[in-house]
Amino acid sequence: MSTPATTMPSAEYLTAPQIAALLELSSETVYRMARSGVLSSYRVGNGRGLVRFPLDGFRAYLAANHLPAALAGHI
């Protein structure tokens, strides 16, 4: 008997270091932006886990802050 495979939604995600490099900020600043709700994010795994940022949320952040959408195109 086989069990169905569990897959992640077919969306693209970024890491804090990737966003930090694109915005020329520190990773810690990106994590603070996530904690305060400025950037959309979610945690993967148990305990401390990993933080991931949906690409669509990053694009929305760029648009809301009048930053060039081309920043998201460098990924």
Phi and psi in degrees as a GROMACS rama.xvg file:
@    title "Ramachandran Plot"
@    xaxis  label "Phi"
@    yaxis  label "Psi"
@TYPE xy
-107.263  151.498  SER-2
-103.4  146.95  THR-3
-65.6766  145.055  PRO-4
-73.2369  139.376  ALA-5
-96.3535  127.565  THR-6
-123.571  156.002  THR-7
-78.0503  153.959  MET-8
-57.1363  149.458  PRO-9
-81.3032  72.7282  SER-10
-131.99  163.419  ALA-11
-98.9532  144.802  GLU-12
-130.551  152.346  TYR-13
-117.698  160.817  LEU-14
-102.564  164.124  THR-15
-59.704  -43.6248  ALA-16
-61.7039  -34.2319  PRO-17
-65.136  -46.9042  GLN-18
-64.9822  -41.3939  ILE-19
-58.3063  -42.8751  ALA-20
-66.0475  -41.2107  ALA-21
-66.572  -37.8672  LEU-22
-94.9381  -1.12478  LEU-23
56.5228  49.5296  GLU-24
-124.072  172.499  LEU-25
-83.2267  157.305  SER-26
-61.1096  -37.5431  SER-27
-61.5972  -37.7028  GLU-28
-63.5782  -40.152  THR-29
-63.6627  -43.2762  VAL-30
-62.1779  -39.7433  TYR-31
-62.9602  -40.3034  ARG-32
-62.6486  -36.2144  MET-33
-68.7537  -45.0562  ALA-34
-61.9965  -34.8266  ARG-35
-84.528  -6.6474  SER-36
89.6419  4.73778  GLY-37
-68.1001  -38.9454  VAL-38
-113.418  136.788  LEU-39
-67.9414  136.38  SER-40
-155.355  166.55  SER-41
-148.48  158.493  TYR-42
-105.483  135.505  ARG-43
-111.219  134.771  VAL-44
93.5711  178.646  GLY-45
-92.9003  161.838  ASN-46
63.1332  -131.544  GLY-47
-65.2887  -40.3373  ARG-48
59.1769  -164.638  GLY-49
-116.838  147.783  LEU-50
-106.246  131.446  VAL-51
-125.385  150.304  ARG-52
-121.401  118.091  PHE-53
-62.4048  137.285  PRO-54
-59.5855  -38.8081  LEU-55
-62.1818  -38.6165  ASP-56
-66.2877  -37.5713  GLY-57
-65.6859  -41.9642  PHE-58
-62.6105  -39.4175  ARG-59
-63.2866  -39.5428  ALA-60
-61.8179  -43.906  TYR-61
-60.6814  -46.0012  LEU-62
-64.7438  -43.0754  ALA-63
-66.0915  -26.3589  ALA-64
-105.649  14.5987  ASN-65
54.3271  40.1129  HIS-66
-99.6322  152.268  LEU-67
-62.6945  128.432  PRO-68
-62.8369  -20.6278  ALA-69
-61.3383  -21.1975  ALA-70
-58.6408  -38.6061  LEU-71
-72.8298  -19.3099  ALA-72
-77.6643  -10.0458  GLY-73
-85.2319  7.21116  HIS-74
